[in-house]
Amino acid sequence: MKNKVQIMGILNVTPDSFSDGGRWNTEAALEARIEQLISEGADIIDVGGESTRPFAEPVSAEDELARVIPAIRKIRACSDLPISIDTTKAVVAREALAAGATMINDISALRFDPAMIDVARSFDGPVIIMHMQGVPGHMQVNPQYEDVVAEINDFFWERIVWMESQGVDRARIIVDPGVGFGKTLEHNLSILRNIQAFKIHGRPVLIGHSRKSFLGQLLDVSIDERDCPTALISAFCSQQDVDFLRVHAVRSTRDAIALAIALSGNQAVYNS
C-alpha cells in the first residue's frame, strides 16, 4: 500500500527568493511562519538560505549559515518534524545537521561541492538530489533537450550509481526532476505528465512546482495568485504516484490533495 503524500513546507530565510524573499527575516516573522507551517500540517520543513531562482547570485557560506542555523534551531525548539536543509554547500549542510536538520536537499545533486558526499555519508537521513540543466545564474537561458524525461532519468541513474559507489545507500535517496530548473514550459509540463516514469529508479519522487514562473506563463497570473494553481497541480500529482510535494502554501495543498483522493476513492493514499 502506498504511503501518504508528504508535504514539504518551504521556509526561505533569504532576502531575494522569487516568491517570499525577505518576508521571514525578522524574529517575529520567522516564528510566525514556522508556527504557520506546523499548524497547517507540513510533514517536513525545508529551510533555505540562498535563492536559487533564475539569474540568482550566489551567497557566501557565512551568510547562508547566519540565515539557516537560527531558523533550524527555532523549528527544533518547538517541533520534532523532519527538517530539510536546502543547500549545495557541504559546510552549511554539516552545520545544519548538527543544529537539528535531518535531511539534505541539494539542487546540484552533490555536484557543486566535492565535500558534500562526505556529509552525506556522515549521517543516515534522506538525501534529495535534483536535476538542473546549468546553474541558477543561467539555467533559463534557452534550455534544450531531445527527450526531457529520458535525459533526467539518465542523470538520476548516473548520480545514484555514483552515490552508491561512494557509500551512500540507495534507500536514502529521493529524486527531484527539477521543475523550473533549466526547463521551458513544455519541459515542465512533460515532467508533470510523466511522474511515474521517474519511479524507474525505485526511489521516492519529489516535485517542487510551487508558485513557479511556468504557472504565470500558462495562466497569466502574478506570483501572489499562484497558490490555487499550485494546489491544483499538487492534486494532479497526488494521482500520479508522487511521494513528496514541496510547496509554500501547505493548507491549500493538503485540501486539494484530500479532495482529489476523496474523488478517486483511494483513501489509503493520503490521511488529512
C-alpha positions in Angstrom: 0.0 0.0 0.0 1.3 3.4 -0.9 2.4 5.8 1.9 0.6 9.1 2.1 1.9 12.1 0.1 4.4 14.0 2.2 4.1 17.8 2.1 7.3 19.8 2.5 6.6 23.3 3.6 9.1 25.9 2.3 10.9 28.3 4.7 13.1 30.7 2.7 15.2 32.8 5.0 16.6 34.8 2.1 16.3 38.4 1.1 15.8 37.6 -2.6 13.8 34.4 -3.2 11.5 34.8 -6.1 8.3 34.3 -4.0 8.8 35.2 -0.4 12.3 36.8 -0.2 12.7 38.9 2.8 9.4 38.1 4.4 10.7 36.0 7.2 13.9 38.0 8.1 12.7 39.3 11.5 12.5 37.1 14.5 8.8 37.6 14.9 8.0 36.9 11.2 10.2 33.8 11.3 8.5 32.4 14.4 5.0 33.2 12.8 6.0 31.4 9.6 7.2 28.3 11.5 4.0 28.2 13.5 2.0 28.6 10.3 3.8 25.7 8.6 3.4 23.4 11.6 -0.3 24.4 12.2 -1.2 23.9 8.6 0.2 20.3 8.7 3.5 20.3 7.0 5.2 16.9 7.2 8.6 18.4 6.6 10.0 21.9 6.8 12.6 22.8 4.1 14.9 25.6 5.2 16.9 27.5 2.5 19.3 30.4 2.9 20.3 31.0 -0.7 18.0 31.9 -3.5 18.1 29.5 -6.5 15.6 31.5 -8.6 16.7 32.1 -12.3 19.6 34.5 -12.5 20.2 34.5 -8.8 23.7 35.4 -7.5 25.5 33.0 -5.1 26.0 33.9 -1.5 28.8 33.1 0.9 28.7 30.1 3.2 28.9 32.5 6.2 25.8 34.4 5.1 23.9 31.3 4.4 24.8 29.8 7.8 23.8 33.1 9.5 20.3 32.7 7.9 19.6 29.0 8.2 21.0 27.9 11.6 18.8 30.2 13.7 15.8 29.1 11.7 16.6 25.4 12.2 17.1 25.9 15.9 13.8 27.7 16.2 12.0 24.9 14.5 13.7 22.3 16.6 12.9 24.1 19.8 9.1 23.7 19.2 8.8 20.7 16.9 10.2 17.3 16.1 9.2 17.5 12.5 11.8 16.4 10.0 13.9 19.4 8.8 15.4 19.6 5.3 18.4 21.8 4.6 18.2 23.2 1.1 21.9 23.9 0.2 24.7 23.0 -2.2 27.4 23.7 0.3 28.9 21.0 2.5 29.8 23.2 5.4 26.2 24.5 5.5 24.8 21.0 5.4 27.1 19.8 8.1 26.3 22.7 10.5 22.6 22.4 9.7 22.6 18.7 10.6 24.4 19.5 13.8 21.7 22.1 14.6 18.8 19.7 14.1 18.2 19.2 10.4 17.5 15.6 9.4 17.6 15.7 5.6 19.8 17.3 2.8 18.1 18.8 -0.2 20.8 19.6 -2.8 19.7 21.1 -6.1 23.1 20.2 -7.6 22.7 16.5 -6.8 26.0 16.7 -4.9 27.9 18.1 -7.9 28.8 21.7 -6.8 30.7 20.9 -3.7 33.0 17.8 -3.7 32.8 17.7 0.1 29.0 17.2 0.1 29.4 13.4 -0.4 31.4 13.3 2.8 28.5 15.0 4.6 26.0 12.6 3.0 28.0 9.7 4.3 28.2 11.1 7.8 24.5 10.7 8.7 21.8 8.3 7.9 18.9 10.5 6.8 17.4 11.1 3.3 19.3 13.0 0.6 17.3 14.7 -2.1 19.0 15.0 -5.5 17.6 17.3 -8.1 18.1 17.6 -11.8 19.1 21.0 -13.2 20.5 21.9 -16.6 23.1 24.6 -16.0 23.3 26.7 -12.8 20.8 29.2 -11.4 22.7 32.1 -12.9 21.9 31.0 -16.5 19.8 27.8 -16.3 16.8 29.5 -18.0 18.8 30.7 -21.0 17.5 28.5 -23.8 17.4 25.1 -22.1 17.2 22.3 -24.6 16.6 18.5 -24.5 15.9 15.8 -27.1 13.8 13.9 -24.6 13.5 15.7 -21.2 12.1 12.8 -19.2 14.7 10.3 -20.6 17.6 12.7 -20.1 16.6 13.4 -16.5 16.3 9.7 -15.8 19.8 9.2 -17.3 21.1 11.8 -15.0 19.5 10.1 -12.0 21.0 6.7 -13.0 24.4 8.3 -13.1 24.0 10.1 -9.8 22.6 7.2 -7.9 25.2 4.8 -9.1 27.9 7.3 -8.2 26.5 7.9 -4.7 26.2 4.2 -4.1 29.9 3.8 -5.1 30.7 6.5 -2.5 29.0 4.7 0.3 25.5 6.3 0.3 22.8 3.7 0.4 20.3 3.9 -2.5 17.5 3.6 0.1 18.3 7.1 1.4 17.9 8.8 -2.0 14.9 10.9 -3.1 14.8 12.2 -6.7 13.5 15.6 -7.8 13.2 16.2 -11.6 13.7 19.9 -11.1 10.6 21.6 -12.4 11.7 25.1 -13.4 15.4 24.5 -13.2 16.7 24.7 -16.7 13.3 23.8 -18.2 10.9 25.5 -20.6 7.1 25.5 -20.1 6.8 22.4 -22.3 9.6 20.6 -20.4 7.9 21.3 -17.1 4.6 20.0 -18.4 6.3 16.9 -19.7 7.7 16.2 -16.2 4.4 16.7 -14.6 2.6 14.4 -17.1 5.2 11.7 -16.6 5.9 11.5 -12.8 5.6 7.7 -12.8 8.4 7.5 -15.3 10.8 8.7 -12.6 9.8 5.7 -10.4 12.1 3.5 -12.6 14.9 4.1 -10.0 12.8 2.5 -7.3 13.2 5.8 -5.2 10.6 8.3 -4.0 9.9 11.2 -6.3 9.6 14.9 -5.1 8.0 17.6 -7.2 8.7 21.3 -6.5 6.3 23.3 -8.6 5.1 25.9 -6.1 4.4 29.4 -7.5 6.9 28.9 -10.3 7.0 31.0 -13.5 5.5 28.4 -15.8 2.2 28.9 -13.9 2.4 32.6 -14.8 3.1 31.6 -18.4 0.2 29.3 -18.6 -2.4 31.4 -16.7 -1.1 35.0 -16.9 -1.1 35.3 -13.1 1.3 37.0 -10.7 3.3 35.2 -8.1 0.7 36.2 -5.4 -2.0 34.5 -7.5 -0.3 31.1 -7.9 -1.3 29.2 -4.8 -4.5 28.0 -6.3 -2.8 26.7 -9.5 -0.1 25.2 -7.3 -2.7 23.3 -5.2 -4.4 22.0 -8.4 -1.2 20.6 -9.7 -0.5 19.1 -6.3 -3.8 17.3 -6.5 -2.9 16.1 -10.0 0.5 14.9 -8.8 -1.1 13.0 -5.9 -2.9 10.9 -8.6 0.4 10.3 -10.4 2.1 8.4 -7.5 4.2 11.3 -6.3 5.8 10.9 -2.8 6.7 14.5 -1.8 5.4 17.9 -2.7 7.5 21.0 -1.9 5.2 24.0 -1.5 4.8 27.4 0.0 1.1 27.1 0.9 0.6 23.9 2.9 -3.0 24.2 3.8 -4.3 24.7 0.3 -2.1 21.8 -0.9 -3.5 19.5 1.8 -7.0 20.4 1.0 -6.6 19.9 -2.8 -5.0 16.5 -2.3 -7.7 15.4 0.2 -10.4 16.3 -2.3 -8.5 14.5 -5.1 -8.2 11.4 -3.0 -11.8 11.5 -1.9 -12.9 11.8 -5.5 -10.6 8.9 -6.6 -11.9 6.7 -3.8 -8.3 5.8 -2.8 -8.3 7.0 0.8 -5.2 4.9 1.6 -3.0 7.3 -0.3 -3.5 10.3 2.0 -4.7 10.9 5.5 -5.6 14.5 6.1 
